[in-house]
Amino acid sequence: MAAIFDTGLMWFRRDLRVNDNAALHMALSQCTQVHCVFVFEQAILASLPQADRRVEFIRESLVELDSALRQLSGKAGAGLIVRHAVASSEIVDLAATLKAHAVFAARDYEPQAAARDAQVQAALAQANCAFFTCKDQVIFEGREILTQSGTPYGVFTPYKNNWLSRVTPQDVRTHDSAPLAHRLSERPDHDKRPVPSLSDIGFQSTNLSSLKIPTGEHGGQALFESFFERMDDYHTTRDFPAVKGPSYLGVHLRFGTVSIRQLVHIALQRQATGSPGAAVWLSELVWRDFYFAILANFPHVASGAFKPDYDAIPWENGPQADALFAAWCRGQTGYPLVDAAMAQINQTGYMHNRLRMVVGSFLVKDLGLDWRWGERYFAEKLNDFDLSANNGGWQWVASSGCDAQPYFRIFNPVSQSEKFDASGKFIRRYLPQLAKLSNKTIHAPWLAKPLELQAAGVALGVDYPLPIVAHDEARAKTLARYAVVKKPSALPGTTD
């Protein structure tokens, strides 16, 4: 394959793998020699706590990526250049130093990332260096899936039907960089250094290793192979937090240590064999594309409601609201399933998808707090935080989003607990102080008889809090609160 440019720079971002990497393949296809770089963005890292699992996950994945690049090229010095800097200026400076004629990267759809890339493109153009981006983290992006009238979808099911009718083998084909790997170039001598340690960039180790969260491309592949064995049962297991039902690939999709094309390709194959589990899991992957499209086509969702009328809802505020939010964050609401779920995210950075809906509904519709408070908290805590999906999920529970649950649908945290953690196994894992309660009373300890509480060693208000709100009363307040949106104006997007 003839090269167009002499020297290129491959900029890794949310695609930390060598296999089926669209941007890497594009760079190798168009350049005689290619340098590879990753930039720890100072502006992002400065806002994070010193112990952040995501930073450690990235760092460990970069170690594997560096090794994979050297192994792929057969050159000991052809690894990854890693910088800790302001990416928008560092990439331009590095391109100039390396005398690169083009920079390549996978597209990033978040507003800040898009603004950064526009700045980089403009600066590179001034230096007569091209900037190319390509699709990698989704199957369909932006306006590729539109209604018959040419507008973006605002409802999931017709979007999904169109998505499924459009997807072809070409959309999920893999990009094999191995035949072109000889074009990977040796790094400059001053950059032939190992990936910096966490302390080098001002961070500390976390409990990532003790949680046994696998990192890098090999870690993602191992998780997927494990999930493949139980994919066919996904539709029956996915709602139960004490059951090993999900794929646990969220953080790997977030940082691109797995290929979305590989996942969709296999899900389509399994669905074709009649697997109901694969069909449901594929639907979840389509939801991911859908939320990316919502963010791209309706960027106002990053700061406000998808349905603008919902911005008029009068949320609770003041010291009492702050106290309620703090109790929710700490897992001290008095509702065991909610508190166990919050303990899970606080201790591990992961929360089961069913529980994300339960705790989200509780924050918004039991406590009456602005969904954006919860969105920000999840953004701080989730290993797999992704703006589009996090925003979409929170707007779903708040009923302000696209294709969201109706405002009058309010999850009962006790019945959700009884239905999806009937034996209390999940609750006992994260709230051991309630372990001796019966399977019946563990869902609502305040309803237990005094003798049972005494026998279980539980003193309400001491060992475990009393409920901070009464659900029935909170439900009535929520219905009144949402009265301002009973007759909303026309919604963004269409359904045809």
C-alpha positions as CSV (number, residue, x, y, z in Angstrom):
1,M,0.0,0.0,0.0
2,A,1.5,3.3,-1.1
3,A,2.0,5.9,1.5
4,I,0.7,9.5,1.1
5,F,2.8,11.1,3.8
6,D,6.4,10.5,4.9
7,T,5.9,10.8,8.7
8,G,2.7,10.5,10.7
9,L,1.7,10.8,14.4
10,M,-0.9,8.5,15.8
11,W,-2.6,10.1,18.8
12,F,-4.2,7.5,21.1
13,R,-7.1,8.7,23.2
14,R,-10.1,6.5,23.8
15,D,-8.7,3.6,21.8
16,L,-6.0,2.0,23.9
17,R,-5.4,-1.2,21.8
18,V,-3.6,-2.3,18.7
19,N,-6.1,-4.8,17.4
20,D,-8.9,-3.4,15.2
21,N,-7.8,0.2,15.8
22,A,-9.2,2.3,13.0
23,A,-7.0,5.3,13.6
24,L,-3.9,3.3,13.9
25,H,-4.7,1.4,10.7
26,M,-5.4,4.7,8.9
27,A,-2.1,6.2,10.0
28,L,-0.1,3.2,9.0
29,S,-1.9,3.0,5.6
30,Q,-1.1,6.6,4.8
31,C,2.4,7.1,6.2
32,T,5.8,5.7,5.5
33,Q,6.7,5.9,9.2
34,V,4.4,6.4,12.2
35,H,5.1,7.6,15.8
36,C,2.6,6.9,18.5
37,V,1.7,9.1,21.4
38,F,-0.6,9.3,24.4
39,V,-1.0,12.5,26.4
40,F,-2.1,12.5,30.1
41,E,-4.2,15.7,29.8
42,Q,-3.2,18.0,32.6
43,A,-6.5,19.9,32.6
44,I,-8.5,16.7,33.2
45,L,-6.1,15.2,35.7
46,A,-5.9,18.4,37.8
47,S,-9.6,18.0,38.6
48,L,-9.3,14.4,39.9
49,P,-8.5,13.0,43.3
50,Q,-4.9,11.7,43.8
51,A,-6.3,8.2,44.0
52,D,-8.5,7.7,40.9
53,R,-9.0,4.2,39.5
54,R,-9.5,5.5,36.0
55,V,-6.1,7.0,35.9
56,E,-4.6,3.8,37.2
57,F,-6.6,1.8,34.6
58,I,-5.3,4.0,31.8
59,R,-1.7,3.8,33.1
60,E,-1.7,0.0,33.3
61,S,-3.4,-0.2,29.9
62,L,-0.7,2.1,28.4
63,V,2.0,-0.3,29.7
64,E,0.4,-3.1,27.7
65,L,-0.2,-0.9,24.7
66,D,3.5,0.2,24.7
67,S,4.6,-3.4,24.8
68,A,2.1,-4.4,22.1
69,L,3.3,-1.7,19.7
70,R,6.9,-2.8,20.1
71,Q,6.0,-6.5,19.7
72,L,3.8,-5.7,16.7
73,S,6.6,-3.7,14.9
74,G,9.4,-6.0,16.0
75,K,11.4,-2.9,17.1
76,A,12.3,-2.5,20.7
77,G,12.3,1.3,20.4
78,A,9.0,1.6,18.5
79,G,6.8,1.9,21.6
80,L,4.6,4.7,22.9
81,I,5.6,8.3,23.6
82,V,3.8,9.3,26.8
83,R,3.5,12.9,27.9
84,H,1.9,14.7,30.8
85,A,0.9,18.0,29.3
86,V,-1.9,20.2,27.8
87,A,-2.8,18.0,24.8
88,S,-3.9,20.8,22.5
89,S,-0.4,22.3,22.5
90,E,1.7,19.2,23.1
91,I,0.4,17.4,20.0
92,V,1.2,20.4,17.8
93,D,4.7,20.8,19.4
94,L,5.4,17.0,19.1
95,A,4.3,17.0,15.4
96,A,6.7,19.8,14.7
97,T,9.6,18.1,16.6
98,L,9.0,14.8,14.7
99,K,8.5,16.7,11.4
100,A,5.1,14.9,11.0
101,H,3.1,15.7,8.0
102,A,-0.2,14.4,9.5
103,V,-1.7,13.6,12.8
104,F,-4.3,10.8,13.1
105,A,-6.8,10.1,15.9
106,A,-10.2,8.4,16.6
107,R,-13.0,10.9,16.8
108,D,-14.1,11.9,20.3
109,Y,-17.7,13.2,20.6
110,E,-17.8,15.0,23.9
111,P,-18.1,18.8,23.6
112,Q,-14.8,19.6,25.3
113,A,-13.0,17.0,23.2
114,A,-14.5,18.3,20.0
115,A,-13.4,21.9,20.9
116,R,-9.9,20.6,21.7
117,D,-9.7,18.8,18.4
118,A,-10.9,21.9,16.5
119,Q,-8.1,23.9,18.2
120,V,-5.5,21.3,17.4
121,Q,-6.6,21.1,13.7
122,A,-6.4,24.8,13.3
123,A,-2.9,25.0,14.9
124,L,-1.7,22.1,12.8
125,A,-3.0,23.7,9.7
126,Q,-0.9,26.8,10.4
127,A,2.1,24.5,10.5
128,N,1.1,22.8,7.2
129,C,0.3,19.5,9.0
130,A,-2.9,17.6,8.3
131,F,-5.3,16.3,11.0
132,F,-7.4,13.3,10.3
133,T,-10.0,11.7,12.6
134,C,-12.0,8.6,12.0
135,K,-14.9,6.7,13.6
136,D,-13.8,4.0,16.1
137,Q,-15.9,4.0,19.3
138,V,-19.3,3.6,17.7
139,I,-20.9,1.7,14.9
140,F,-23.0,4.7,13.6
141,E,-22.2,8.3,14.6
142,G,-23.8,11.7,14.4
143,R,-26.3,11.9,11.7
144,E,-25.7,8.5,10.1
145,I,-29.0,7.1,11.5
146,L,-31.9,9.5,10.7
147,T,-35.7,9.4,10.4
148,Q,-37.4,9.2,7.0
149,S,-37.7,13.0,7.2
150,G,-34.0,13.4,7.7
151,T,-34.0,14.4,11.4
152,P,-32.2,12.8,14.3
153,Y,-34.2,10.3,16.4
154,G,-35.4,11.2,19.8
155,V,-37.0,7.8,20.6
156,F,-34.9,4.6,21.0
157,T,-37.0,1.8,19.4
158,P,-37.4,3.3,15.9
159,Y,-33.7,4.3,16.1
160,K,-32.8,0.7,17.0
161,N,-35.0,-0.7,14.2
162,N,-33.3,1.5,11.7
163,W,-29.8,0.8,13.2
164,L,-30.4,-3.0,12.8
165,S,-31.7,-2.7,9.3
166,R,-28.7,-0.6,8.3
167,V,-25.8,-2.5,9.9
168,T,-23.7,-4.5,7.4
169,P,-20.6,-6.7,7.6
170,Q,-18.7,-3.6,6.4
171,D,-19.7,-1.7,9.5
172,V,-18.2,-4.3,11.8
173,R,-15.1,-5.3,9.8
174,T,-11.9,-5.3,11.6
175,H,-8.8,-3.2,10.8
176,D,-5.7,-5.4,10.7
177,S,-2.6,-3.3,11.3
178,A,-0.1,-6.2,11.4
179,P,0.8,-6.2,7.7
180,L,1.8,-2.5,8.0
181,A,3.4,-2.7,11.4
182,H,6.9,-2.3,10.0
183,R,6.0,1.4,9.5
184,L,5.9,2.0,13.2
185,S,8.9,4.1,13.8
186,E,11.6,4.1,16.5
187,R,11.0,6.8,19.1
188,P,13.5,9.6,19.5
189,D,16.2,8.8,22.1
190,H,14.8,11.1,24.7
191,D,11.4,9.5,24.5
192,K,12.6,5.9,24.8
193,R,11.4,5.8,28.4
194,P,9.0,3.5,30.1
195,V,5.4,4.6,30.7
196,P,5.5,7.0,33.7
197,S,4.4,5.7,37.0
198,L,1.4,7.0,38.8
199,S,3.6,9.0,41.1
200,D,5.3,10.6,38.1
201,I,2.1,12.3,37.2
202,G,1.0,13.1,40.7
203,F,-1.3,10.1,41.5
204,Q,-1.4,7.2,44.0
205,S,-2.3,3.6,43.6
206,T,-5.9,2.6,44.2
207,N,-7.7,-0.7,45.0
208,L,-7.9,-1.5,41.3
209,S,-5.7,-4.6,41.7
210,S,-7.4,-5.9,44.8
211,L,-10.8,-5.5,43.0
212,K,-9.4,-7.7,40.3
213,I,-10.4,-5.3,37.5
214,P,-8.4,-6.5,34.5
215,T,-6.7,-3.7,32.5
216,G,-5.5,-3.4,28.9
217,E,-6.5,-5.2,25.8
218,H,-5.8,-8.6,27.3
219,G,-8.0,-7.8,30.2
220,G,-10.9,-6.7,28.0
221,Q,-10.6,-9.8,25.9
222,A,-10.6,-12.1,28.9
223,L,-13.7,-10.4,30.3
224,F,-15.4,-10.8,26.9
225,E,-14.5,-14.4,26.6
226,S,-15.9,-15.0,30.1
227,F,-19.1,-13.2,29.2
228,F,-19.5,-15.1,25.9
229,E,-20.0,-18.3,27.9
230,R,-23.1,-16.7,29.6
231,M,-24.3,-14.3,26.8
232,D,-27.2,-16.6,25.9
233,D,-28.6,-16.1,29.4
234,Y,-28.1,-12.4,29.6
235,H,-31.8,-11.6,29.2
236,T,-32.7,-13.5,32.4
237,T,-29.7,-12.6,34.5
238,R,-29.0,-8.9,33.7
239,D,-31.4,-7.4,36.3
240,F,-30.1,-9.2,39.4
241,P,-27.1,-7.5,41.1
242,A,-26.1,-10.6,43.1
243,V,-25.8,-12.6,39.9
244,K,-22.9,-12.6,37.5
245,G,-24.9,-11.5,34.5
246,P,-23.4,-8.4,32.9
247,S,-20.3,-8.3,30.7
248,Y,-18.4,-5.9,33.0
249,L,-16.9,-4.4,29.9
250,G,-18.0,-0.8,30.6
251,V,-14.6,0.6,31.5
252,H,-13.0,-1.2,28.6
253,L,-15.5,0.3,26.2
254,R,-14.9,3.7,27.8
255,F,-11.1,3.6,27.2
256,G,-11.2,1.5,24.0
257,T,-9.3,-1.6,25.3
258,V,-12.0,-3.6,23.4
259,S,-13.4,-3.0,19.9
260,I,-17.0,-2.2,19.7
261,R,-17.0,-3.7,16.2
262,Q,-15.8,-7.0,17.6
263,L,-18.5,-7.0,20.2
264,V,-21.3,-6.1,17.8
265,H,-20.1,-8.6,15.2
266,I,-20.3,-11.5,17.7
267,A,-23.6,-10.3,19.2
268,L,-25.1,-10.2,15.7
269,Q,-23.8,-13.7,15.0
270,R,-25.2,-15.1,18.3
271,Q,-28.6,-13.3,17.8
272,A,-28.8,-14.9,14.3
273,T,-28.6,-18.3,16.0
274,G,-31.7,-17.4,18.0
275,S,-30.0,-16.4,21.2
276,P,-32.4,-14.1,23.2
277,G,-29.6,-13.1,25.5
278,A,-27.4,-11.9,22.6
279,A,-30.4,-10.0,21.2
280,V,-30.9,-8.1,24.5
281,W,-27.2,-7.4,24.9
282,L,-27.0,-6.2,21.3
283,S,-29.8,-3.8,22.2
284,E,-27.7,-2.4,25.0
285,L,-24.9,-1.8,22.6
286,V,-27.3,0.0,20.3
287,W,-28.4,2.2,23.3
288,R,-24.8,3.2,23.6
289,D,-24.7,4.4,20.0
290,F,-28.1,6.1,20.6
291,Y,-26.8,8.2,23.5
292,F,-23.7,9.2,21.5
293,A,-26.1,10.4,18.8
294,I,-28.3,12.3,21.2
295,L,-25.2,14.1,22.6
296,A,-24.0,15.0,19.1
297,N,-27.4,16.1,17.7
298,F,-28.8,17.7,20.8
299,P,-25.8,19.1,22.6
300,H,-28.0,21.1,25.0
301,V,-28.4,17.8,27.0
302,A,-24.9,18.3,28.4
303,S,-26.2,21.2,30.6
304,G,-30.0,20.9,30.6
305,A,-33.0,18.7,30.0
306,F,-33.5,17.0,26.6
307,K,-37.1,18.1,27.0
308,P,-36.6,21.8,27.8
309,D,-39.9,22.0,29.7
310,Y,-38.4,19.8,32.4
311,D,-35.9,22.5,33.3
312,A,-38.8,24.3,35.0
313,I,-39.2,21.6,37.7
314,P,-38.7,23.2,41.2
315,W,-36.1,20.9,42.8
316,E,-35.4,20.9,46.5
317,N,-32.6,23.2,47.6
318,G,-31.0,24.6,50.7
319,P,-29.4,23.0,53.8
320,Q,-32.0,20.2,54.1
321,A,-31.5,19.3,50.4
322,D,-27.7,19.2,51.0
323,A,-28.2,16.9,54.0
324,L,-30.4,14.5,51.9
325,F,-27.8,14.5,49.1
326,A,-25.0,13.8,51.5
327,A,-26.9,10.8,53.0
328,W,-27.5,9.5,49.5
329,C,-23.9,9.8,48.6
330,R,-22.8,8.0,51.7
331,G,-25.4,5.2,51.4
332,Q,-27.2,6.3,54.6
333,T,-30.8,6.7,53.3
334,G,-32.3,3.9,55.4
335,Y,-33.3,1.9,52.2
336,P,-31.0,-1.1,52.1
337,L,-30.9,-1.7,48.3
338,V,-30.2,2.0,47.7
339,D,-27.5,2.1,50.4
340,A,-25.9,-1.1,49.2
341,A,-25.7,0.2,45.7
342,M,-24.1,3.4,46.8
343,A,-21.6,1.4,48.9
344,Q,-20.8,-0.6,45.7
345,I,-20.0,2.5,43.7
346,N,-18.1,4.2,46.5
347,Q,-15.9,1.1,47.2
348,T,-15.4,-0.2,43.6
349,G,-16.3,2.5,41.1
350,Y,-18.9,0.1,39.6
351,M,-22.6,0.0,39.9
352,H,-25.0,-2.6,38.4
353,N,-27.2,-1.1,35.7
354,R,-30.5,-2.0,37.5
355,L,-29.2,-0.3,40.6
356,R,-28.2,2.8,38.7
357,M,-31.9,3.2,37.8
358,V,-33.0,2.5,41.4
359,V,-30.7,5.0,43.1
360,G,-31.3,7.5,40.4
361,S,-35.0,7.3,40.8
362,F,-34.6,7.6,44.5
363,L,-32.5,10.7,44.3
364,V,-34.8,12.5,41.9
365,K,-38.3,11.2,42.8
366,D,-37.9,10.3,46.5
367,L,-35.6,13.0,47.6
368,G,-36.7,15.6,45.1
369,L,-33.2,16.6,44.1
370,D,-31.9,17.8,40.7
371,W,-30.8,14.9,38.5
372,R,-27.7,16.9,37.7
373,W,-26.4,16.4,41.3
374,G,-26.5,12.6,40.7
375,E,-25.0,12.9,37.3
376,R,-22.0,14.8,38.7
377,Y,-21.5,12.3,41.5
378,F,-21.5,9.4,39.1
379,A,-19.0,11.3,36.9
380,E,-16.7,11.5,39.9
381,K,-17.1,7.8,40.9
382,L,-17.8,5.6,37.9
383,N,-14.8,3.7,36.4
384,D,-16.8,3.6,33.2
385,F,-18.0,7.2,33.2
386,D,-19.0,8.3,29.8
387,L,-20.7,11.7,29.4
388,S,-23.3,10.5,26.8
389,A,-24.4,7.4,28.6
390,N,-24.3,8.9,32.1
391,N,-26.3,11.9,31.0
392,G,-28.8,9.7,29.1
393,G,-29.2,7.4,32.1
394,W,-29.8,10.2,34.5
395,Q,-32.3,12.0,32.2
396,W,-34.1,8.7,31.8
397,V,-34.8,8.3,35.5
398,A,-35.6,12.0,35.8
399,S,-38.1,11.6,32.9
400,S,-36.5,14.6,31.2
401,G,-34.6,12.6,28.6
402,C,-35.2,11.0,25.3
403,D,-37.5,8.0,25.5
404,A,-37.5,8.3,29.3
405,Q,-39.7,6.6,31.8
406,P,-42.9,8.7,32.4
407,Y,-42.7,11.2,35.2
408,F,-45.4,9.3,37.2
409,R,-43.4,6.1,37.1
410,I,-41.6,6.1,40.4
411,F,-39.6,3.1,41.5
412,N,-40.5,1.8,45.0
413,P,-37.1,1.0,46.5
414,V,-38.5,-1.7,48.7
415,S,-40.4,-3.6,46.0
416,Q,-37.3,-3.2,43.7
417,S,-35.3,-4.8,46.4
418,E,-37.7,-7.7,46.9
419,K,-37.9,-8.3,43.2
420,F,-34.3,-8.1,42.2
421,D,-32.4,-9.1,45.4
422,A,-35.0,-11.3,46.9
423,S,-32.6,-13.3,49.2
424,G,-30.8,-10.1,50.2
425,K,-27.5,-11.5,48.9
426,F,-26.3,-8.2,47.4
427,I,-27.5,-6.2,50.4
428,R,-25.6,-8.5,52.8
429,R,-22.4,-8.1,50.7
430,Y,-22.3,-4.4,51.1
431,L,-24.2,-3.8,54.3
432,P,-22.9,-6.6,56.6
433,Q,-24.5,-5.0,59.6
434,L,-27.8,-6.2,58.2
435,A,-26.6,-9.7,57.4
436,K,-28.6,-11.4,60.2
437,L,-31.9,-10.1,59.3
438,S,-34.3,-12.4,57.5
439,N,-34.8,-12.4,53.8
440,K,-38.2,-10.8,54.4
441,T,-37.2,-7.9,56.6
442,I,-33.8,-7.1,55.2
443,H,-35.5,-5.0,52.5
444,A,-37.2,-2.7,55.0
445,P,-35.6,-3.1,58.4
446,W,-37.8,-0.4,60.0
447,L,-40.8,-2.8,59.6
448,A,-39.0,-5.6,61.5
449,K,-40.3,-6.4,65.0
450,P,-38.1,-5.2,67.8
451,L,-37.2,-8.8,68.9
452,E,-36.0,-9.6,65.4
453,L,-33.9,-6.5,65.2
454,Q,-32.4,-7.3,68.6
455,A,-31.7,-10.9,67.6
456,A,-30.0,-9.6,64.4
457,G,-27.9,-7.1,66.4
458,V,-29.4,-4.1,64.6
459,A,-30.2,-0.9,66.4
460,L,-32.0,1.4,64.0
461,G,-30.6,4.9,64.1
462,V,-27.3,3.4,65.5
463,D,-26.1,0.5,63.4
464,Y,-28.3,1.4,60.4
465,P,-30.3,4.6,59.7
466,L,-34.0,5.0,59.7
467,P,-35.4,6.0,56.3
468,I,-34.7,9.7,55.6
469,V,-38.0,10.0,53.7
470,A,-41.3,8.0,53.6
471,H,-41.6,6.7,50.0
472,D,-45.4,7.2,49.8
473,E,-45.2,10.8,50.9
474,A,-42.3,11.4,48.6
475,R,-44.2,10.0,45.7
476,A,-47.1,12.4,46.3
477,K,-44.7,15.3,46.4
478,T,-43.0,14.2,43.2
479,L,-46.3,14.0,41.3
480,A,-47.0,17.6,42.5
481,R,-43.5,18.7,41.6
482,Y,-43.8,17.4,38.0
483,A,-47.2,19.1,37.5
484,V,-45.3,21.8,35.5
485,V,-44.6,19.2,32.7
486,K,-47.9,17.4,32.5
487,K,-48.5,19.1,29.2
488,P,-45.1,19.5,27.7
489,S,-44.5,21.4,24.5
490,A,-43.1,19.7,21.4
491,L,-40.1,17.5,22.1
492,P,-36.8,17.5,20.2
493,G,-36.5,14.7,17.6
494,T,-39.1,12.6,16.0
495,T,-40.2,9.0,16.2
496,D,-40.9,7.9,12.6
